[in-house]
Amino acid sequence: MGRFARFRYIFLIACLWLGWLPVPSQAITIDHTCTDLKKIPDYWIDQAKRLLTVHYAHTSHGEQITVGLERISNSDSTQDFYFDTCRVPETPTGLSLMDGQYDDGHCETYVTPDLYWEGTSAMNITRTVLAGFDINISLWAWCSQLDYYSQSQVHTYLTNMTQLESEFPDVTFVYMTGNAQSEAERNRYERNQQIRAYCRENNKALFDFADLDCWYGNEQHAVNGIPSEHPKYQGDEAGHTTYESCENKAKAFWWLMARIAGWDGGIALTPDIKTNHSDSNVTVSSGSPVFITVALEPGARAGDIADWWIAVNTPFAPPEDWYSYVYPTGWMPGVHRCVQGGLFGLTSFEVLNTVLPVGNYTFYFALNDPDGKATGPWWAIDAVEVIVK
């Protein structure tokens, strides 16, 4: 059975979403539109807690997120959160977060750029942490450096973060904008725009701290036409702001975790495979025709290049236990890619119309990375069973 049996096993495992951490193939932006916890399915909160271990480095402004996470966790056990300084806390029920940088026997919780990304020494400290701890998410929060940092300095931040990504492919690095509290509106805004553009154009995960500062409900505050911290958040209850602002950012942080864990943000990539116009398993009599159609709703991934797979596990003995639909050739024995191409809205497309021998058949429609390999991580899968009696 070999390759074909392995293909079926991987499909079943992927359907249960076991153990893999997707790297975004398109930009993930977390901003003021991402603060309603009720919209995140409980399943993806649980997946985030089970799959993710976070390394978070920051100065005082960055405390807004951890303070907010603690407050939410204390009021709702669904969002359990545990953190420790320079150590990965072990928790069977909550999100685990290591706070700070640990280097050469010293724990630093006030992490400036020169302790995470700015300069060779900083990069080496971060490399030591990532190599020495079981971590798969890492992010660093700005203080007020973007009030005065130049375009070149921010470019260094972006390229050094990308360098760390290349060295640690199993870690998802989250980029961040700076806070929107300062009076140096123009430079701060332009540098935040620089970060946003880079993340959008290079498919990065971005936590838009500045945008979250500026919006209160459906109202954005601006000074001289430039988005700035909303007056409702002007206080010093924690991290130079109000508890409400901290909790708002923590809600957005849970969105970030759920998205990285695999949630589509509510805009679903949805493959659909039907037999005899039904999504349910179907039993037909011998001699009755079987129709198989596929359809696709690309959701937020429209245009992304993917491998498309349409396959059936049959009751036949190997090597005919697997057949694949290859466009435009038709059905072939074995496991073969249907086509490689951009995702688009596909209405009902017939791939089979025939009489099948007696037995059980499971048809699959799946999408994954454009590498020609019938292995996960799978972007999305649908399946339907046909029983011929």
Buried (B, 14 or more C-beta within 10 A) or exposed (E): EEEBEEBBEBBEBBBEBEEBBBBBBEBBBBBBBBBEBEEBEEEBBBBBBBBBBBBBBBBEBBBBBBBBBBBBBEEEEBBBBBBBEBEBBEBEEBBBBBBBBBBEEEEBBBBBBEBBBBBEEBBEBBBBBBEEBEBBBBBBBBBBBBBEBEEEBBBBBBEBBBEBBEEBEEBBBBBBBBBBBBEEBEBBBEBBEBBBEBBEEEEBBBBBBBBBBBBBEEEEBEEEEBBBBBEBBBEEBBBBBBBBBBBBBBBBBBBBBBBBBBBBBEEEBEBBBBBBEEEEEBEBEEEEEBBBBBBBBBBBBBEBEBBBBBBBBBBBEEEEBBBBBBEEEEBEBBBBBBEEEEBEEBEEEEBBEEEBEEEBBBBBBBBBBBEEEBEBBBBBBBBBBBBBE
